[in-house]
Amino acid sequence: MSLISVDEALSRLLDGVSPLQAETVPLAEGNRRVLALPLAARRTQPPFPASAMDGYAVRAADIAGTPADLKVIGEAPAGHGFGGTVGPGQAVRIFTGAPVPEGADTILIQENARRNGDTVTALQSEPLGRFVRPAGLDFRQGDELIPAGRLLGYREVALAAAMNHASLSVIRRPRVAILATGDELVLPGEEPGPDQIIASNSFGVAALVRDCGGEPIDLGIARDTHASLAEKIALARESDADILVTLGGASVGDHDLVQDALGGEGMSLAFWRIAMRPGKPLMAGSIGRMKVLGLPGNPVSSLVCSLLFLRPLIGALLGQQAPRRDTETARLGGPVGQNDQREDYLRARLTRDERGELVVVPYSRQDSSMLATFADADVLIVRPPHAPALNPGENVPILRLSLS
């Protein structure tokens, strides 16, 4: 199977993917969830004309000339409105958020008033409606304020609460089973043998899955046998995973058994091997409704591929139409060489020059095993196939590594 482009691979991966079903969650659990149905207000906010300040509810006509003495006939704290009517020459002591009494049309703030027993003196006139929030200033009952497909954050959760929603209909989190493979791997905290390394990819991929709104399922480490791989793949299916991510074992060596094992479990192969660096051995397919994404074993390769492929796949299952590669432009702070036939993703640091313009400096070493460099980087410089060498000062597309 020949190499295919990143764009072609992504199109094949997302072809036919539709959002998962909805579920209902308490409002307190709505943060970072994707709304399944549009949300309409169940009440008007504010539900009544309300005071925006502490002071006195008055008639604007009564304080047109100052100083003006008014008789205080009652009080209206928040949550306890004054039941009477404000007539000519009268005032009601009022506090922020309280209903403006009938007959009053303006708030005389307390800084502009002098109280003496049951009399208040207006020291400054105020125009009609001053410091009065009209009913429905924020929204009215039935207003559709949050569309379906919106990723909910703290602002939307607060708005939903004000709209009087105690629960929310959201898209179910995609369940992503993550399987590390290889006899060479041991878990962090274990003592590796002389020919072994610490498994890191699965932890980074799981963190990315959570950041993207998915639910990671740790399948552990499969050993380099068909039996071990078949057992773990069966666990993924039993866990009702929407996506199975395998790490390693997708290359062409005699001990890379993952593709054979997946084929034995009925995987339909969509593609294998991408014209990109790092990440050439990327594989994708499906077993029934479960999408399969076979990532390379090198740590940086697996995480770059997760950013470019797993993230949009999770987004598609959540009904989000996020940009597939949300790039921007920065000015090179160091030279880059001519590129070959593979699309290249170079780790780089992002800074700003004295004019505040973005400057990107690539690392001199780009080995796909170097996680420390990846963790230190801010962005990836995207180099198209056959791109010419570039000198400092030229503009290049960049892809931010942060998901926020």
Residue, then its C-alpha position, 0 to 999 in steps of 0.5 A: m500500500s503506497l503512502i497517502s497524504v495527511d489530508e487524504a488519510l484524515s478524510r478517510l478516517l472521518d468518512g461516515v463518522s456521525p455524533l454519538q447518542a445523547e445522555t442527560v447529566p446534572l448541570a454541575e457535570g456539564n463543564r467541558r461537555v458538548l450540548a446535544l440539543p439547543l438550550a432555551a430559557r425557562r424564565t425571563q431574566p431579570p423576571f421583574p424590573a430590578s435595582a442595579m444599585d443600593g439606594y432609593a426607589v423614586r419617581a424621576a419627576d420628584i427629584a428633577g430639582t435638588p435638593a428634594d425631600l422624600k418620605v421613606i415608606g418602606e424597604a425592598p431588600a433582595g428577595h423581598g419586594f415592597g408590596g405597596t406603590v410609590g406615590p408622589g414625594q415618596a421613596v423606598r429604601i432598595f438594595t441591588g437585585a430587589p424588584v423596583p416597586e410599582g410607581a417608582d421609575t428611577i434609583l437614587i443611589q445612596e451616595n447621592a442621598r442623605r437620610n434623616g429618619d423617615t426622610v431622604t434628601a436627594l442631592q442629585s437628580e437622575p434621569l428616568g430609568r436610571f439604575v433600573r434593569p428592565a425585565g428581560l434585560d438579559f433574556r426572555q423565556g423561550d429565547e434559544l441561547i446556547p446552540a447544539g454542538r457548543l462545547l460548554g465552559y464555565r460561562e455556558v454553565a452559569l448561563a444554563a443555571a440562570m436559564n433554570h436548567a438543572s440538567l443538560s442533554v449532552i453528547r456521550r463521551p467517546r470511549v477510547a480504548i488505549l492499548a500499548t504493545g511490545d515485549e520491551l515495555v514496562l509500566p512507570g514505577e516498575e524496574p525495566g529489564p536490560d532491554q526494556i523501556i518505560a511505557s509513556n505513550s499510553f499516558g500521554v494519549a489518555a491525557l489528550v483523550r480527556d482534554c478532547g472530551g473523551e473517556p480513556i480506557d486503559l487496556g494495559i500492555a499487550r505482549d508480542t504474541h497473537a494470543s495476547l493481542a487478541e485478548k486485549i482487542a476482545l477487551a476493547r470490544e467488550s468495553d464497548a469502545d468507540i475507538l481502539v488506539t494501538l501504540g506500536g507494532a504497526s510497522v513492517g518488522d517480523h515482530d510487528l504483529v498488530q495489523d495481523a491481529l486486528g485483521g484476525e479480529g475482522m478489521s477492515l483496513a482504511f489505510w496504512r502508512i502516511a506521507m508524513r514525518p513523524g508518523k509514517p506507520l499510522m494505520a486506520g480501520s474499523i472493527g464493526r462500529m469501533k474505529v481503530l487507529g494504529l499509532p506508531g511506537n515512537p513517543v513523539s510520533s504517537l502524540v503528533c498523530s494523536l493531535l492530527f488524527l485522534r483529536p478530530l476523530i473524537g471531535a467528529l463523534l462529539g458532533q464538533q466540526a473543528p478545523r482539521r489542522d488549525t494553523e496560523t503563521a509565524r516568522l522563522g527565527g532559524p533556517v529550515g532545510q529542503n523537505d522531501q516527499r513527506e509532510d513534516y512537523l517540526r517541533a519549535r519554540l514560539t516567541r515574540d519579537e520587539r514588535g510583538e510579532l510571532v517568531v518560531v525557532p525550530y529545534s536542531r534535533q527532531d528525532s521522534s523518540m525525544l519526548a523532552t523536546f516535545a514537552d518543551a516545544d510550543v508548536l509544530i512547524v508544518r512543512p509541505p512535501h517538497a518545500p524548499a529550504l527557508n531562511p530566517g525571516e520567512n513566514v511558515p504555518i504553525l500548529r499549536l500543541s496546546l489544546s486550550 
